[in-house]
Amino acid sequence: MSAPDETRDASTADELLRRIESVTDVVLTHLSVEDLLVELLERVQGLLEVDTAAVLLLDPSSEYLVATAAKGIEAEVRQGVRIPLGRGFAGRIAADKQPVLLEHVDHTNVLNPILREHGIRSLLGVPLLSSGEVIGVLHVGTLGARRFTDDDVTLLQIVADRVGFAIQSRRVEIERAAATVLQRSLLPARLPVVADLEMAARYVSAEHGGVGGDWYDVFVLPSDRLCIVIGDVVGRGLAAAEVMGRLRNSLRSHALFCSDPAEVLDRLDQQVQHFDPHKMLATVQLAMLEPSLERMQLSSAGHLPPVLALPGQSAALVDVQGDPPVGVPSKRRRRVTTVELPPGAVICFYTDGLVERRGVVLDVGLERLCRAVAAGPVELVLANVMGQLIGDSPPGDDVAVLALRHQHSGNGRDVTAAPNEVTRSAAQQPSLGLTRRRE
């Protein structure tokens, strides 16, 4: 006698599973986040036989839930409803990470008046979670009185888990694309043309892990000095790319009105400390090349030192005393190093992705870089650097490299030097081009 009931229960369970799977099927993968949510809510309405459904997502401050998609109560989205975390129906769900059931909706248990104005009598809401963290709330409601059951709660939470996964997957995909576009838009489309100066750059994104915050910049100042910047923001993804963009633009503004690289970085750091404390951390190297091209002033905020190669000599790390990265509180005044660049000299700036490898001492990567740099045409130099340090292996981190060469002597004679094989390690090599350091 029990067999038909068991068959019916199994059939019902299979049908329920199929309906749940339909909530996030592959057909939805081409939709934007907003369109995806609207389609998902329409399916949730049919699955639970409810009159309304809505998704509120946590805003960047993590203090408010913002109505993002709705069916049956579209006014929530159109009016930009914001619910403080911990308050009201949705706010309690997000704060406690627990479902909430309301058999009778009134002003004592619902903060949003739109729900009452639309005649909603009963509500059920569950948290949207991603890796255990709340990203929003999914709630459904009925115009007639309804006592939601434990099975309803379980079913809606299963749906919410799938919706949360779909939202995060789509967000990651969209943010990766946006970060890539933003990053590429902020890198120089072309390097400036400066008489008697040869320049070349390379940028390679990490194969895995999303876009990072590496950047380089080269621009001419009103004083005719050339400003060279290379930096690396801590973090990855859209957030790192956004920080990189803000730092790049701020640094340009400060450099426009200040001729001291150390003071430019100090001003940049003061700006970060005031407006974005504990949210930004970046290493930055800023150099200003004199119009004569014979010397540059350089200041380093926690960045790896450049490599300098002089004609007929082995390349070596420039002896730059690093100051704290941008975003690290410090009362110490930043310092400037003056580097001599005689005709034929090549100086190479880079980010740590070029020389750092997991399980390998950093000095090894720096030695390899010094062996790869020589006083010759910069395109050949960078080809050799990328071939020797990257080769066929996919980089584990973003790589930015920028090389400059003082191409001619004062009488216009090209002083191209053939690349020289370096026989001493970076640790054994003397520092090149250092004339003085301002404390």
N, C-alpha and C positions, 0 to 999 in steps of 0.2 A: 504493500500500500504506500510505502514511503518513496518508492522509486520515481513515480511521476513528479512528486514534489521536489526531489533532489535534482531531477532533470530540469524542472522549471527554474529552480534556484541557480543551477549552473548556467542555463541559458540566459537568465537575467543578468548574472555576473558578467558573462561574456559580452552581452550587449552594452552593459554599463562601461566595461573596459574599452570597448570600441568607441563609445561616445566620448569618453575621456581623452582617448588618443586623438580623436578628431579635433580636439581643441587646439592642438599645436602641430598639425600635420605639415608635411613638406610643402603643400600648396601655399602656405603663408610666408614662406621664406623670402619672397621677393618684396614684401611690403615694408613701408617705413614703420618706425616704432609706433607712431600715432595710429596709422591705419591698421597695423597689426593688432593693437589693443582693442580698437573698435570691433574688428572681426572676431576677436577672442571673446569679447563681452557678449556679442550677439549669440555666440555658440553656448556661452555659460547660461544665458537666459533660457535657452531651450533645454539645456541639460538639467537645470534645477527647477524649471517651471516657475520662474519669478518674473516680476514686472520691471524691475530695475537692476542694473549692474554698473559698477563704477570702479575705476582704479585711480588711486591717489599715490603719487610717487614722492619720495623724500627729496627735498631740494638740496642744492650744494652745501648749504649751511648746516644741514641735518637737524634743523629746528622746526621745519614746517613740512606738512604734507600738502602737495599741490594736486588739485584735480586735473588729471591728464586725459582720461577717456571715460565716456559714460554712455549708457543706453537706457532710455526712459527718463533720465534726469540730465539731459545734455546741458541744461543751464549751469550745472556745476562747473563745467569746463569753460563755457562762454563767459561766465562771470569771474573766472579766475579764483575759485574758492581755495583758500589756504587755511589749513587746520594746524594749530600749534601741537607739537609733539606732547603727548600726555594728557591732552584735553579733549573732551568730547568723545564721541563714539569711535571714530577712526584714530584719533590721537591716542586713546587708551590701548587699542589693538597694537599700534606700532611700538609704543613704549614698553608694553608688557610682553610683546611677541606671543600673544595668546588670542584665540578666537573670542569674540563677544557676540552674544545673542540677545536681542531685544524683542520681547513679544509685543510691547506697547511703546511706540515712539512718542516722546514728548520733550518739552524744553529742558527737563531735568537731566536727560541722558543723551541728547543730541545737540551739538553746538551749531551745526549748519541749518539755518532756517529753511533752506530750499527743500530739504527732505520732508519737513513738516508741511510746507506749502503745497507739495505735490501729493499729499495725502498718503504717504507711506506709513503703514501701520506696524510692520514687523521688519527687523533687520538682522542679517547675519554677516559678520565680517571676519576675515582671517588675515594674518600678516603675509606679505610677500617677502621671501627670504632668499638671500644669495650667499652661499658659504657661511651660513649661520647669522648673517647680518641683515637687518631689516632694510629693504629698499622701497617699501610702500605697503599699501593695504588694498585688498580686493573685498568689496562688499556687495551683497545682493539684498533686494527688498521686495516686499509685496504690498499691494494696495489694500488687500484684505488681511484680516488677522490670521497669523500662521504661527504654529509652534514648531520651530525648526528642531529636528532630531539630531542625535549624535551622529547618525549616518549622514545627515546633511552636512554637518561640520566636517566630518572625515572626507566626504566627497569634495567639498569646496576647497579644503586644504590641499588635496591631491591636485586639483585643478590649479590652485595658486602656485604650488611648487613648479608645475609645468610652465605657467605663465611667467613666473619669476625667472626661470631658466631661459625662456625665450627672450624676455626683455634684456637680460644681461648679455646674452649672446649677440643680440642685435646691437646693443649699445657698444659692446667691445668692437664689433665689426665697423660700426659707424665712426667711433672715436679713432680707430686705427687709420681709417681712410682720411678723416679730418686732420689728424695729426700729421700724416704724410703730406697732405696738401699744404698745411700751415708751415711745416718745416721747410719744404721746398720753396715756398714763396718768400721765406725770410733769408735763404741763402742767396748770395750775390748771383744774379743771372750771368754777369760777366765781370771780370776783374778790371779795375781802372787801367787805362793806358798811361804809363809814366815813362818819360824819356830816360833811356839808359838803365831801366829797371825791368827785369824779366820776372814774371810771376806765373805760378801754376798752382792748382788746388785739386784735391780729390775728396769726395765724400761717399762713403759706403755704409749703408744701414746694416745692422745686425740681422742675421738670417732669421733668428727667432727672438721673441720678447717684445715686439712692438717698437715703435719709434722712440728714440731717446731725445736728449736735450743738447746734443753736440751742435756747435755752430762755429763758423768763421766769418769774418767781415773785413773788408778793406775799403777805405774811402779817403778822399782827399779833403783836408781841412782848409779853411779860408787862408791860413798862413802858408799854404802850399806844402805843409808837412803831410806825410802819408800815415794814416792811422791803421794799425793792424791789430785785429782782435781774434782770439780763439778761446772758446769756453766750453764747459760741460756742466749741464744742470743735473743734479742728483734726481734720479727717478726716470720713469719711462711713460710712454703714452701721451695722450692729449694734454694732460696736466703739465708734463715736462716741456712739451712743445710750446704751450702757452707761456710758461715762465721764461723759456728761452726768448720768445718774441718780446716780452716786456723788458727783459734785461738788455737785449740787443738795442731796442729803440731808446731806452733810457740812457744807455752808455753813449750812443750816438749824440744825444742831446747834451750830455755833460761834456763830451769831448769837443763839441762845437765852441764852448765858451771857456775851456780850460786847457792849457798847454802842458800840464804836468800829468803824466800817466798815473802816478800814485794818487794825486788829488782826484782825478777822475774816478778811480776805483773807490776812494774814500767816500766820495759823494754818492756813488752807486750803492755802496754798502749802507750809508746813512738812510738812503731812500728805502732800501729793503728792510732795515731794522725798524723804521717808523711805520711803514704801511703793511709789511708782510712778515712780521716776526714769527719765527719758528715754522714758516711755510716755504721758505726759499733757501736753497743751498747750492752754490755753484762755484766751480773753479774757473778763473778767468785770467787770461794773460793779455796785457795791453801794451803795444809798442807804438812809438811815434818816430818815424823816419824823417830826418832832416832833408830839406830840398837838395842838398849837396849829395845825398845818398851815402855819405861817408860814415855816418854814425846814427844810432837810434837809442832812444831812452825807453827802457822797458820796466814794467812793474808786473809782479805776478801775485795773484790771489790764490795761492794753493795749487797752482797749475805746474805740470812737469816742465822742466827747462827746455828751451829750444836747442837744436843742434846747429853748430856753426862749422863750416868748412872753408878754409882759406886756400888759395892756389898753392899747390905743392906741399900741403900739409894734411895730416889726418884730421878727420872731423872729430869734434868733441862736444860735450854738453857745455853750454854757457853757464858760468858760475853765478847763478841768480839765487839769492836768498829768498825763499818763498815766504810770503805773508799769509795770514789766515784766509780761507775761502770767503767769498761774499755770502753773508748770512750768518757768519760766526762772530759773536760779540768779541771785540778786542779794543783795548785802549792804546795799543801800540800803533805808532804812525807807520804807514806803508812806505816802502823804500823803492828807489829807482836805481837801476843799473844802466850804465852807458856802454854800449857795444859798438866797437869800431868795425866798419864794413868797407875794407879796401876794395878796389876794383877786382872783380872775379870772385868775391866772397859769396857763399850761399848760406842762407839761414833757413832752417826748417822748423815750423811750428806744427804741433800735432795734439790730438787728444789721446787719453790713456788706452782707448780701444786698440790702438796701433801696437802698443808694446806690452800690454798686460795679458797674461794667459793663466788660466786656473792651474794651480799647482806648480807654477814656475816663478822663481824669484824675479822681481821687477828689474833688477840690474841686468839680467840676461837679455830681456827685451830692449833695454837701453843700449847695451853693447851691440846688439844686432842692428839697431837703428843707426848707430854711429858708423858701423862698417858699411852700411848701405848708402850713406850720404857722402857726396864728394863735390868739389868745386867744378861744376860743369853745367850745361844747359838744364834748366829746372824740369822740363818735361822728361828728360832722360833720368834725372835724379828721382823724380816721383815714380816713374815706371820701375826703377830699380828698388825703391823703398817698398812699394806695394808688392812687387814680385818676391822680395826677400822676406817680408814680414807677414804678408797675407797669403800669397801663393794661391793654391787651390783650396785651402781650408776656409770654410765660411766663418766670418768674424763673429765672435760671441758678443761683441758690443759695437756700437756705432764707431766709425773711424772718420776723423776729419784731419786732413794734412794740407798745409800751405807752405810753399817754398818761394823764396825771393832771392834774386841774384843781381848784385851790382855789376851790370854787364860791361860797361866801358870804362876806360881810364879817362883822366881829365882831357886828354888830347883826342878822344874819340876812338882810340884803338881798342878793338875787341880783345879781351884778355881771357878768352875761353880756355879753361884748363881741362885736360883729360881726367876722368875719374881716377882716383887713387885708391888702392886697396889699403885699408886700415889694418895695421898689425898689432895695435895695442887695444886693450879693452877700454870701455868707457871709464871704468874706475881708475885705470892707469893713465889715461890721457890728461894732459893739462887743460885747463879751461882756456877758451879762446876769446879774444875780443873784449875782455873786461878791462876797462880803464879806471872806473871809479864807481863807488856805491854810495849813495846818500842815505845816511841813517835817519 
